[in-house]
């Protein structure tokens, strides 16, 4: 038995006899290590006795040992999001089916305080809230978030159930406009236009649509109505990021919008994927399953942005030319629009840099 085994036995039993055995083995191990180091360097010095340079290097390594390597930097989309939670290229999204939000507010508040990945989410999207006009706004308040609710109306021909709610992080976005909403027996959705504080230059706004399709609804009629609304938004905002998330049940939006990408690959209720997230960005998100919210029968989801802004992918290309041998501007231009900027001249060298705009 080694020193590690003796240490485990002592910590488990807390007996003095085990502690004495552990100290004896630890002392023997230290003596063995010291003896091994002594013999190693003795052989090394004897082999290098005729070479002063090798002797100097050996003594230098003993007097100035190498510092331990620095801890490696964590990689991955989640680590990148945790470094800058309020400046993601796409909004981080927490999606859950609550089945009555009012009796789960305590747990939601607890998660937004104790769980960093939920606390720093830009948007909390909750379906099946069961909210109605008699519930005050103070009952569903969250610190540092602004709630935008779309309750089920009499147009749905149902007295309870349904409802959508989006919580928006105040430090991420304050410019919000509701563009479209709909409530019927077959479909509930609300579309909100957001212009966050930070947004990559290739996007103008972010269009987020929260959707709930009841399990007894006609999927074809619901998808057809939603398709018409999304197409209208794409025509109005062609340079926007369109994100559609919610509880789709048996409906599949990919059938009518093939250029949208579905990011949720895991099951969210039993063996079925009912909660889905679509966007116009391929590989824009990675879905991570989270535990149920309270007694809900749906798994929660965290959508982590995996998109890299195009500005970070384009590197400037350097072009060197002899002084007097000017390079034509046409050869310096890239396939996209751009111009050549001369930064400095050093003696007979001229350095030009092509910058894409």
C-alpha positions, -999 to 999 in steps of 0.1 A, spaced: 0 0 0 13 34 -10 11 68 7 -20 77 -12 -39 46 0 -28 52 36 -39 88 34 -74 78 22 -77 52 50 -67 78 76 -92 104 63 -119 78 63 -113 64 97 -96 93 115 -77 69 137 -43 78 152 -28 44 141 -37 52 105 -22 86 108 11 72 120 12 46 92 5 74 67 34 96 81 58 67 80 50 59 44 51 96 34 86 100 50 98 69 32 85 82 -1 103 116 5 136 98 12 132 77 -20 125 108 -41 156 125 -27 178 95 -33 165 92 -69 173 128 -76 208 125 -60 217 95 -81 203 111 -113 223 143 -110 254 124 -98 254 103 -130 247 134 -151 276 153 -135 300 124 -139 291 121 -176 296 158 -182 328 162 -162 349 169 -193 325 194 -208 324 228 -189 294 240 -210 272 211 -200 283 214 -164 273 251 -165 239 243 -179 233 216 -152 242 239 -124 221 267 -140 190 244 -141 195 235 -105 199 271 -93 171 285 -115 145 258 -121 118 263 -147 86 279 -135 55 257 -137 35 262 -168 7 287 -167 -28 273 -165 -43 269 -199 -72 291 -210 -105 275 -212 -120 272 -247 -154 266 -261 -186 286 -267 -197 285 -231 -164 298 -218 -165 325 -244 -200 335 -234 -190 336 -197 -162 360 -205 -185 385 -221 -221 376 -212 -236 409 -222 -217 412 -256 -226 380 -274 -228 381 -312 -263 365 -309 -284 367 -277 -281 338 -253 -315 322 -248 -331 303 -219 -362 284 -231 -387 265 -209 -423 254 -209 -435 264 -174 -471 251 -173 -482 280 -151 -455 306 -144 -469 322 -112 -464 291 -91 -428 287 -104 -416 323 -99 -397 314 -67 -377 288 -84 -371 310 -115 -359 338 -92 -336 313 -74 -321 301 -106 -315 337 -119 -295 344 -87 -276 311 -82 -270 298 -117 -245 319 -137 -255 305 -171 -291 315 -165 -284 347 -146 -264 360 -176 -288 349 -203 -299 378 -225 -335 365 -230 -356 341 -208 -384 328 -231 -412 310 -213 -441 293 -230 -475 281 -215 -474 308 -188 -512 306 -180 -511 343 -173 -542 366 -176 -552 401 -170 -561 396 -133 -525 387 -124 -505 419 -116 -472 426 -132 -455 427 -98 -462 389 -94 -438 380 -123 -411 406 -118 -374 396 -121 -345 417 -110 -325 432 -139 -350 419 -164 -380 435 -182 -410 413 -188 -430 413 -220 -461 391 -218 -485 380 -244 -515 364 -226 -540 341 -241 -571 360 -252 -608 351 -258 -599 346 -295 -584 312 -286 -618 299 -274 -602 286 -243 -604 298 -207 -570 288 -195 -536 277 -206 -513 291 -233 -495 324 -230 -460 336 -238 -435 357 -218 -401 371 -226 -377 385 -200 -350 408 -215 -318 415 -197 -317 453 -191 -279 455 -195 -281 438 -229 -310 456 -246 -334 485 -238 -346 492 -274 -376 469 -279 -406 471 -302 -434 446 -305 -439 441 -343 -467 414 -345 -488 392 -323 -515 366 -328 -538 344 -307 -561 318 -321 -571 282 -313 -544 269 -336 -515 293 -329 -501 318 -305 -470 340 -312 -455 374 -306 -427 390 -326 -404 415 -310 -377 437 -327 -347 443 -306 -317 466 -311 -292 456 -284 -264 478 -271 -238 456 -289 -246 440 -323 -222 428 -350 -221 452 -380 -234 426 -404 -268 427 -386 -292 456 -383 -317 442 -357 -326 410 -340 -362 397 -346 -373 372 -319 -406 353 -323 -420 333 -294 -444 305 -305 -468 281 -289 -488 256 -310 -513 236 -289 -511 198 -292 -546 196 -306 -541 223 -332 -540 218 -370 -503 218 -377 -506 228 -414 -528 258 -407 -506 269 -378 -474 266 -398 -490 283 -428 -500 314 -407 -466 315 -391 -449 312 -425 -467 342 -438 -458 363 -408 -421 353 -409 -418 360 -447 -433 394 -442 -407 402 -415 -379 390 -437 -390 413 -465 -392 442 -441 -359 435 -423 -337 416 -448 -305 422 -428 -318 411 -395 -313 379 -375 -345 360 -373 -349 337 -343 -381 316 -337 -383 297 -305 -411 280 -285 -432 249 -280 -440 236 -315 -454 202 -304 -461 181 -335 -454 210 -360 -421 214 -380 -413 248 -393 -385 234 -415 -410 221 -440 -421 257 -451 -389 276 -442 -360 254 -455 -334 282 -451 -340 282 -413 -318 260 -391 -331 240 -361 -306 240 -332 -322 217 -307 -311 181 -311 -320 167 -277 -353 154 -265 -373 179 -244 -403 159 -233 -399 121 -230 -383 109 -262 -397 138 -283 -383 172 -292 -412 195 -288 -393 227 -278 -374 240 -308 -353 270 -318 -349 281 -354 -327 309 -368 -313 321 -401 -277 315 -390 -262 281 -397 -244 267 -366 -255 298 -348 -264 281 -315 -255 251 -294 -283 237 -273 -276 225 -238 -304 207 -218 -311 219 -183 -334 205 -155 -371 210 -155 -385 243 -141 -404 231 -110 -429 203 -118 -430 211 -155 -428 180 -178 -406 198 -203 -368 200 -201 -354 235 -201 -329 246 -227 -299 270 -228 -290 282 -263 -254 292 -263 -242 315 -292 -217 297 -314 -216 323 -342 -184 342 -349 -188 378 -363 -175 381 -398 -153 411 -388 -132 387 -367 -128 362 -395 -113 387 -421 -76 393 -417 -58 421 -436 -34 410 -463 0 427 -465 16 435 -499 53 445 -502 67 461 -533 101 476 -543 102 514 -543 97 526 -579 79 494 -589 44 505 -581 17 478 -579 -15 487 -599 -45 495 -577 -66 469 -595 -42 441 -584 -44 453 -548 -82 452 -547 -98 422 -533 -128 404 -548 -151 425 -526 -150 463 -525 -119 477 -509 -90 502 -513 -53 503 -507 -39 523 -479 -2 532 -477 9 533 -440 46 539 -441 77 541 -463 111 528 -451 140 536 -474 135 515 -505 105 495 -493 68 505 -494 42 486 -474 6 487 -485 -23 471 -468 -55 461 -484 -84 467 -462 -118 453 -470 -148 475 -463 
